[in-house]
Amino acid sequence: MIYAVFAPLLFAVLIPFLSRWKEKVHTGWLILPVPFLIFLYFLQFVGPNFEPQVQSVQWIPSLDISLSFHLDGLSLLFALLISGIGTLVVLYSIYYLNHKEQLGHFYTYLYIFMTAMLGVVLSDNVFALYAFWEFTSISSFLLIGYWHYRERSRYGALKSMLITVLGGFSLLAGIILLTIVTGTTSIREMVAQADVIVDSHYFPFILAFLLLGAFTKSAQFPFHIWLPDAMEAPTPVSAYLHSATMVKAGIYLMARFSPILAGDPNFFFLLSLFGIVTLVWGSFMAVRQTDLKGILAYSTISQLGMIMAMLGFGTDVALFAAVFHILNHATFKGSLFMVAGIVDHETGTRDIRKLGGLMTFMPISFTLAIFGTFSMAGVPLPFLNGFYSKEMFFDATLVNSASGPFMEALVAALPVLAVIGSIFTFVYSMYLFFGTFTGKYKEEELPQTPHEAPKMMLLPPFILILGVITIGLFPEMFNQGLITHAADAVFGAENNQDIYFWHGLVPAFYMSVAVVVLGITLYLTKSKWEGIYSVLPGRLSFNRVYDWLIEKIETGSNKVTTSYMTGSLRFYMVLTLTAIFAITLGVLIQTNGVNFEVTDVAPITTKELIVAAIMAIAAIATIFVHNRIAIILIVGVIGYGLAILFVFYRAPDLALTQLIVETVTVVLFMLCFYHLPNLQKSTTPLLTKGVNVAISVGFGLLLMVIGVSAYNSRAFDSIADYYIENADPLAGGYNMVNVILVDFRGIDTLFEVAVLFGAALAIIAMIKLRRDKGAK
Amino acid sequence: MEIIMTGLASILFGAGIYNLLQKQLLRIVVGTVLVSHGAHLYFLTMAQLKRGAPPLVVDGVTEYADPLPQALVLTAIVIAFGVTSFLLVLAYRTYTLNKTDNMEELRGSDHE
């Protein structure tokens, strides 16, 4: 299983090399087998006797993070969708993108996504899940921005990234709390402790964080705004990420955690409310769109809302229908996206106002679109899978129980809202289909003369439509092998529903009939009531909120940054020093490290005191002297004083080195000072001076305290004895310091030489090179 | 004696930091030199002073001064020398190109 998850990623590494030959062989052909083999791998698990599989590999054991993959019914359904639709999308993209495009980039991003998405649905470890989750956001960002020279693409990519990553952080916060409460990082073990989680006082936060993560990812109202802008991506990407797989990650998350979260009535309330609002709003807005992909984007939003609402209901029928609809939606929406891409590809436009009458030019696409749109609309025909899950959805809206006035109101409103949402769904489906393929053919408005797409390009949507019909005709075949297992996993117990076409004259049937009748009426009278869109949403849009927020964040962060990045080096020094001072002092106090009990010091002698006094006076004098030569000489005095101290302190090598270095330094100073202006009396204001003095004195005192305390508290013995004993026997030298430098720590010295060498090179460069007057 | 030396090192630090906070390039270089001097003395002091003979192997002597901090300080002196000379030349170069040695006037101009 682990190979199946990581195979796309491994191939993603190879793709840049494969894409060199893209002129001869389209890169897509070379990597097409990868998702197909993964699909076959997961297909072998399908069957009535499916048992969950587990495979685990340690990753970061110290943090209890492992790559532990758990394949249950829900994961299996998703894994099949990811790999199956992935195969079709790669095949489709071979004809959609010609070899002049940056194919290497495209397939690399796509395969990164494939691994990430498989990881999301298979990970049992919450942190691994989070890592994969963020990878899907990043690859989605890259794919939306694939045509990066378009301004709209960049805008859409950034928007999706910001919103989904915001949700990602929220998810991270949620799973950290979950880990704290349960003490485990495994989802299965968390589910086993569901009572503990619901009873803990962190639970409201856990619920809110996880919901925010799921709502942003699955484009729920009001976070849905990124999805229509994500349609700037190439159509294969829209079909794959933004309808069939990635946007369902939020649904997956809710489904996966629903055995835990459903213990709280708020879960039902929030999820149903947001889900049903998204359903109605998405379908309402879809009717207004003029871009084919725009319609499909809002349609996706609305369908996701429907699935989300069903997860919220939490009854066995609802959960079963939710899982069933995930599969159905992937088939009909995937095929419709592909057909929309074909129309775009062959006519040069996706604007439905310019399209029309394409039936005669593109008969095969037309046929495919009939099945797709009618299934989406939920037209009651026995070979359309969309109808089955929609009718189960109606069923599910009718059987919810509630406590409290808000919930009762919601429960009562659910069937009504469901019907309204479905009516608009019906309307936009019809609009999409008839607007594109029937009506008047507007030749002069089309950039290209339309003709049917190549056969291989039609194959992927054809296979998906075949899926629509097969599921429609033989629902039980899919039920036993796949859907039941997935529904079991979500419900947490046996959840075996029969899928019927004909339920009898039950309320759900009347609801379906109402949808079709009212839908047809509204579609035919569309031009009469379209004016409503200037009232609702009118100018109200969450896009405006988003744009306003982004602008404010940019100007705000700019203000913050310029407030401390002033360009004044002194100011940076002050900030840095103050920070170091505060942190060091804080640690010193916190660890109770101050220790003034002086023990074991060397005796004080007069000659040392004299040298020390001279150095101290000289050091302070540097501040007050304003003559260049004087200051250089004073620095020299300090250096030579230090050399003398080294002599007193039994460090002959240091004394010698210091003498030589000091001499050379003074000479260097003398060479340079001639070129520098004389020192001026400082004209800084008194306040600045005060700050400077405070920082300097404060630092001096702090170091004094640290020095004395450190001297008096020795945690362990010196390791010097090793060097003292072994200098002669091991290194054959009598000067221990030299032996340490050139033998025991020889490599360090080599690097030191390298540093000096680099400095020397830089100095030569700075002196020798003359700046080119003209160029900058 | 170690306490006095710690005090001296602290004075060197203080004076060095004060110079670092000034505007003129030459003062900043001087500040760097003082801070590194302070650091060397500080380090050596921390390892206790005047214990045993200089770290040169001589027959019959068993007590030696700790050679390890000396080796480290030796390295530090050389590196400090590299830094100082680099800074000096940098200051020279900056002045010849920009005709000012005032740090307040040497701000980057590429603020967006």
Interface residues (C-beta under 8 A of the other chain):
Chain A: T562 T566 G567 S568 L569 R570 M573 V574 L577 V598 D600 V601 A602 P603 I604 T605 E608 L609 A612 M615 A616 A619 I620 T622 I623 R628 I631 V635 I638 G639 L642 L645 F646 F648 Y649 R650 A651 P652 D653 L654 T657 Q658 V661 V664 T665 L668 F669 C672 F673 H675 L676 P677 L679 Q680 S682 T684 N692 V693 I695 S696 V697 F699 G700 L701 L703 M704 G707 V708 A710 Y711 S718 I719 A720 Y723 I724 A727 D728 G733 Y734 N735 M736 V737 I740 L741 R745 D748 T749 E752 V755 L756 A759 A760 A762 I763 M766 I767 R771
Chain B: M1 E2 I3 I4 M5 T6 G7 L8 A9 S10 I11 L12 F13 G14 A15 G16 I17 Y18 N19 L20 L21 Q22 K23 Q24 L25 L26 R27 V29 V30 V33 L34 H37 H40 L41 Y42 L44 T45 M46 A47 Q48 L49 K50 R51 G52 A53 P54 P55 L56 V57 V58 Y64 A65 D66 P67 L68 Q70 A71 V73 L74 T75 I77 V78 I79 A80 F81 G82 V83 T84 S85 F86 L88 V89 L90 A91 Y92 R93 Y95 T96 L97 D101 M103 E104 L106 R107 G108 H111
